[in-house]
Amino acid sequence: MPDHDLRTLERMARATPNDLVAWMRYVRALELAGRDPPPDLAEHERRLVAQARESTIRVGDEVWVEENDGAWLVGRWRGIVTACRIEEDDGTGRQYVRFRVRPKDLVDDDTNPLPWRVRPLPEQRVRGLELSRHDRLELIARGVDRGPFPK
């Protein structure tokens, strides 16, 4: 990233101290450029990075899933995240995160059958179920299942 672009992002972050988007853009640009923030911004940058690491859902994490759009299962369910990817909205150009989650009961061989609304194909059971961007995930535990997943 050119130095003048990095300085522009720094000025935007300084001008709007409560704008999380501006700060995260600046922090990401610093990371990509392999640079450290100025000393007066270092503590704020360190706190943001720590908060982002703690709140980000990653592959292998155990989550609660509440489906709001085109539900696979009835009600709230537990699962293991098998994929995370960033997609772009065609209409607005804004980016969002999409998740693929394998229901936990499929992993645990639970004796109670899952209350399916839409039965997945066998490969979807292995790869995980594609969730809508409107579905809600809540972190239960970090990195429960770190095995290899199909892409």
C-alpha positions in Angstrom: 0.0 0.0 0.0 1.4 3.4 -0.9 2.5 5.6 2.0 0.1 8.4 1.1 -2.9 6.0 1.2 -1.8 4.8 4.6 -1.5 8.4 5.8 -5.0 9.1 4.5 -6.4 6.2 6.5 -4.5 7.4 9.6 -6.0 10.9 9.2 -9.5 9.4 8.9 -9.0 7.2 12.0 -7.8 10.2 14.0 -10.6 12.4 12.8 -13.3 9.8 13.8 -12.2 8.1 17.0 -15.5 6.3 17.4 -15.8 5.1 13.8 -14.9 1.4 14.1 -14.9 0.9 10.3 -12.3 3.6 9.8 -10.1 2.2 12.5 -10.3 -1.4 11.3 -9.4 -0.2 7.7 -6.4 1.6 9.2 -5.3 -1.4 11.3 -5.7 -3.7 8.4 -3.6 -1.4 6.1 -0.9 -1.3 8.8 -0.9 -5.1 8.9 -0.7 -5.4 5.1 2.1 -2.9 4.9 4.0 -4.6 7.8 4.2 -1.2 9.7 3.7 -0.2 13.3 1.3 2.6 14.2 2.6 5.9 15.5 3.3 5.8 19.3 0.3 7.9 20.2 -2.0 5.4 18.3 -0.3 2.2 19.3 -2.4 1.4 22.4 -5.7 2.0 20.6 -4.5 -0.2 17.7 -3.4 -3.0 20.1 -6.8 -3.0 21.8 -8.6 -3.2 18.5 -6.6 -6.1 17.2 -7.1 -8.0 20.5 -10.8 -7.4 20.4 -11.1 -8.5 16.8 -9.2 -11.7 17.5 -11.5 -12.6 20.4 -14.7 -11.8 18.6 -14.0 -13.3 15.2 -15.6 -16.7 14.4 -13.1 -19.0 12.7 -13.1 -22.4 11.0 -13.2 -25.1 13.7 -15.1 -23.0 16.3 -18.3 -24.4 17.8 -21.3 -22.0 17.4 -25.0 -21.7 18.0 -26.9 -21.0 14.8 -30.2 -19.2 14.4 -31.3 -19.3 10.8 -33.5 -16.4 9.6 -33.6 -17.1 5.9 -34.2 -20.5 4.2 -33.7 -22.6 7.3 -32.1 -26.0 7.1 -33.2 -27.0 10.6 -36.1 -26.1 12.9 -35.0 -23.8 15.7 -31.6 -23.0 17.1 -28.9 -25.6 16.7 -25.2 -26.2 17.5 -22.5 -26.7 14.9 -18.9 -26.6 13.9 -17.8 -23.9 11.4 -16.2 -25.6 8.3 -15.8 -22.5 6.1 -15.8 -18.7 6.3 -15.6 -16.5 3.2 -16.2 -12.9 2.3 -18.7 -12.1 -0.4 -19.9 -8.9 -2.0 -23.4 -7.7 -2.3 -24.1 -7.0 -6.0 -26.5 -4.2 -5.3 -24.6 -2.2 -2.8 -21.0 -3.4 -3.2 -20.7 -3.9 0.5 -18.9 -7.0 1.8 -20.2 -9.5 4.3 -19.1 -12.9 5.7 -20.8 -16.2 4.8 -20.4 -19.3 6.9 -20.7 -23.0 6.3 -21.5 -25.0 9.4 -21.8 -28.7 10.1 -24.5 -29.5 12.7 -22.9 -30.8 15.9 -25.3 -33.7 16.2 -23.9 -35.2 13.0 -20.5 -35.1 14.5 -21.5 -36.6 17.9 -23.8 -39.3 16.4 -26.6 -38.2 18.7 -29.4 -40.7 19.0 -32.0 -37.9 18.6 -32.6 -37.2 14.9 -32.2 -33.6 13.8 -35.4 -31.7 13.1 -34.7 -31.0 9.4 -36.8 -28.6 7.3 -34.7 -29.3 4.2 -32.7 -32.5 4.1 -29.1 -31.9 2.9 -27.3 -34.1 0.4 -24.6 -36.4 1.9 -21.8 -34.2 0.7 -23.5 -31.2 2.4 -23.5 -33.1 5.6 -19.8 -33.6 5.4 -18.8 -30.1 4.1 -21.4 -28.2 6.2 -24.5 -26.3 5.4 -24.4 -23.0 3.6 -25.9 -20.3 5.7 -27.5 -17.1 4.6 -25.8 -13.8 5.4 -28.9 -13.0 7.5 -28.4 -16.0 9.8 -26.9 -15.4 13.2 -24.0 -17.2 14.8 -23.0 -17.1 18.4 -19.6 -18.4 19.5 -19.7 -21.3 22.1 -16.1 -22.5 22.1 -12.9 -22.0 20.2 -11.4 -24.6 17.8 -13.3 -27.7 19.0 -12.8 -29.5 15.6 -9.5 -28.6 13.9 -9.6 -31.5 11.4 -9.2 -30.9 7.6 -12.3 -29.7 5.8 -13.1 -29.9 2.1 -13.0 -26.5 0.4 
